[in-house]
Structures are given as C-alpha cells and as structure tokens.
Amino acid sequence: MAKIRALITLVVAKNKQIDPNGVCDVSENEAKRLISLGYAESLKKTAQPPVENTEDEEDESDGNGNKQPVQPNGTNSNVQK
C-alpha cells in the first residue's frame, strides 16, 4: 500500500471519495497511475535539508540578489543622454 494526497476529488473504492488534499492508502500500482496522471502526489517524498551558509563564506550580494556591484545613483558612466 502507498499513501497519496489527492489533488482532485478521487473515487478510490466503491462509493468512497477522497476530497482534494485528502490522504488515503491505495495499491502501489494505483498510486503510480494516479501520480502519473497528475491526480495525486506521493507522501513518500524525502525532504531536502535546507542549504545553509557557512561562516567561512562571505555574502557578496548587493541587496537585490545579484552578485554584481551596483553603481550609486548618477554615477553610471554607461548612461547616454
């Protein structure tokens, strides 16, 4: 048996409905079929540990997500008038 979370309303047994975000147990083959069709998602997903900055690394970002230097206002020599 495999645990899945329904993404849509599913009928998994005679007169048994699973609402969206509902969790149920189905056979492995049925779980694979529902997941491949995009009707459900597996609950066996392994969570990736968050990536952490080490103290040895220095954050060189400029505050807007880039690692490029930002010219102060009015000092960009590439602007043509």
C-alpha positions as CSV (number, residue, x, y, z in Angstrom):
1,M,0.0,0.0,0.0
2,A,1.1,3.5,-0.7
3,K,-0.1,6.8,0.9
4,I,-1.1,9.5,-1.5
5,R,-2.6,13.0,-1.3
6,A,-5.4,13.7,-3.7
7,L,-5.1,16.8,-5.9
8,I,-8.6,16.5,-7.2
9,T,-11.7,14.6,-5.9
10,L,-10.9,10.9,-6.4
11,V,-13.1,7.8,-6.2
12,V,-10.8,5.1,-4.8
13,A,-13.3,2.5,-3.9
14,K,-17.0,1.7,-4.4
15,N,-18.8,4.8,-3.0
16,K,-15.6,6.2,-1.3
17,Q,-14.5,9.7,-2.3
18,I,-11.3,11.5,-1.3
19,D,-11.6,15.2,-1.4
20,P,-8.7,17.4,-2.7
21,N,-5.8,17.4,-0.1
22,G,-7.3,14.3,1.4
23,V,-4.9,11.4,2.3
24,C,-5.6,7.8,1.6
25,D,-3.9,4.4,1.1
26,V,-4.0,2.7,-2.3
27,S,-2.1,-0.1,-4.0
28,E,1.4,0.7,-5.4
29,N,0.2,0.4,-9.0
30,E,-2.8,2.6,-8.5
31,A,-0.7,5.2,-6.7
32,K,1.8,5.3,-9.6
33,R,-1.1,5.6,-12.1
34,L,-2.8,8.4,-10.2
35,I,0.5,10.3,-9.7
36,S,1.5,9.9,-13.4
37,L,-1.9,11.3,-14.4
38,G,-1.4,14.3,-12.1
39,Y,-4.4,13.4,-9.9
40,A,-2.4,12.8,-6.7
41,E,1.0,13.2,-5.2
42,S,3.1,10.7,-3.2
43,L,3.6,11.3,0.5
44,K,6.9,9.4,0.5
45,K,8.8,12.5,-0.8
46,T,12.0,12.9,1.0
47,A,12.6,16.5,2.2
48,Q,16.0,18.0,1.1
49,P,17.8,19.6,4.1
50,P,18.0,23.4,3.7
51,V,21.2,24.8,2.3
52,E,22.9,26.9,5.0
53,N,25.7,29.4,4.5
54,T,28.8,28.5,6.4
55,E,30.7,31.1,8.5
56,D,33.6,30.8,6.1
57,E,31.6,32.1,3.1
58,E,31.2,35.8,2.7
59,D,27.9,37.1,1.2
60,E,28.8,39.3,-1.7
61,S,25.3,40.1,-2.8
62,D,24.3,43.6,-3.5
63,G,21.0,43.5,-1.8
64,N,19.0,42.9,-4.9
65,G,20.0,39.2,-5.3
66,N,22.8,39.8,-7.7
67,K,26.5,39.3,-7.0
68,Q,27.4,42.3,-9.2
69,P,28.3,45.7,-7.8
70,V,25.6,48.3,-8.1
71,Q,26.5,51.9,-9.2
72,P,25.2,54.6,-6.9
73,N,22.6,56.9,-8.5
74,G,24.0,59.3,-11.0
75,T,27.4,57.7,-11.3
76,N,26.8,55.1,-14.1
77,S,29.1,56.1,-16.9
78,N,27.2,53.9,-19.4
79,V,24.1,56.2,-19.5
80,Q,23.9,58.3,-22.6
81,K,21.9,61.5,-22.8
